Amino acid sequence: MTIDFATLAPEGIRGLQPYQPGKPVEELQRELGLTDVVKLASNENPLGASPRVREAVAAATEFERYPDGSAWVLKEQLSEHLHVPQDQLTIGNGSNDVLELLGRVFLRPGTEAIVSEHAFVVYPLVTIAVGATLTPIPARDFGQDLDATLAAIGESTRCVFIANPNNPTGTWLAESALRPFLDTVPPDVIVVLDEAYCEYVQEDGYPDGVALTRDYPNLVVTRTFSKAYGLAALRVGYSISNPVIADLMNRIRQPFNVNALALAAASAALSDQDHVRRSVAVNAEGLAYLARECERLGLGYIPSVGNFLTIDMGQDAAPLYEALLRKGVIVRPIGGYGLPNHLRVTVGLADENERLIAALETVLGAGAGPADSQG
Ligand SMILES: Cc1ncc(COP(=O)(O)O)c(C=O)c1O
């Protein structure tokens, strides 16, 4: 008898598509035999991590022992850095882990999570995986429409996911918009405010989510070491929440969800705020350059406050994505986010940004047909 194992899995899981990461450099090198590849596809820090991280990782040699499952040292440091008590912190294997914990704590069949159109794909993933209902609401100017979000909240709504700024659009919400929203959301609806890119935002009026958690017990803020701290490979993220919510998450968290090297690296990264400031400055310069170049090329883009820019190609972007790959430049197609004509590009170092723009210019000039050799 042949068993269709898929029928044994819950319906939610059967309906899911696996997360599609940006193409790894090595994969493109293997596929096309290219040597000089630039990856601007996953919103990583082009400066890499602080030199202190290398030192800390090299010094961590007790591989035979389990890591500190309570992440005490990192929590103590974060507690000081953020001015929040340790019992409000939950450390995760990337902020994705924390988002998943929240989904597992609060969502189940019969409950609902609200997400915006063009919102980060992990929110639907964690919602559908546990059999909860996903309610997407149309975006406003590519960003979260808070009025529509409020209007969509009903009896079964348990969670609202909001990214500030949002990936992949780079749009953001001001404190003047967020506070009235939080004042109106029913207190038994958990608002998850994902601040993965908060360090990059320089606009006046951008809220500090951590400060907001003091006023709104139903607010959970998630942050990460993957972006401005340059630790994407090591996987460390965290949340700031009401202690009761942190306690619930802690009950279902894997005992050693963050490994010892990652914990050491995150502590070292947090201690080097100069590196973060440098990373933010490099990003601001690169973002401004990319925006200027888009204007020069007559390409529209969604104004971004993150470390990426989402560019309107004015045509199906998939062939352009492929043509850029053949030029050794990896960017991110975002048809899966409902933006088939856009490409999301991560802000790189100046030479990487220039390489991207040159490649883009060539493939656009070539009518996006098959490109020649690596340029
Ligand atoms: C909006 C947003 N939230 C969360 C994450 C997850 O980051 P990590 O799991 O690396 O902390 C990302 C990663 O791209 C993101 O764009």
The ligand as a MOL file (V3000), in Angstrom:
LIG
                    3D

  0  0  0     0  0            999 V3000
M  V30 BEGIN CTAB
M  V30 COUNTS 16 16 0 0 0
M  V30 BEGIN ATOM
M  V30 1 C 10.5590 42.3540 8.1830 0
M  V30 2 C 11.4510 41.2350 8.5940 0
M  V30 3 N 11.2470 40.6610 9.7750 0
M  V30 4 C 12.0160 39.6540 10.2010 0
M  V30 5 C 13.0250 39.1440 9.4220 0
M  V30 6 C 13.7460 37.9410 9.9260 0
M  V30 7 O 15.0060 38.1520 10.2760 0
M  V30 8 P 15.8440 37.1340 11.1590 0
M  V30 9 O 15.0680 35.8580 11.3280 0
M  V30 10 O 17.0860 36.9440 10.3990 0
M  V30 11 O 16.0160 37.8370 12.4610 0
M  V30 12 C 13.2840 39.6980 8.1940 0
M  V30 13 C 14.3540 39.1440 7.3280 0
M  V30 14 O 14.5360 39.4630 6.2100 0
M  V30 15 C 12.4630 40.7680 7.7580 0
M  V30 16 O 12.6440 41.3230 6.5590 0
M  V30 END ATOM
M  V30 BEGIN BOND
M  V30 1 1 1 2
M  V30 2 1 2 3
M  V30 3 2 2 15
M  V30 4 2 3 4
M  V30 5 1 4 5
M  V30 6 1 5 6
M  V30 7 2 5 12
M  V30 8 1 6 7
M  V30 9 1 7 8
M  V30 10 2 8 9
M  V30 11 1 8 10
M  V30 12 1 8 11
M  V30 13 1 12 13
M  V30 14 1 12 15
M  V30 15 2 13 14
M  V30 16 1 15 16
M  V30 END BOND
M  V30 END CTAB
M  END
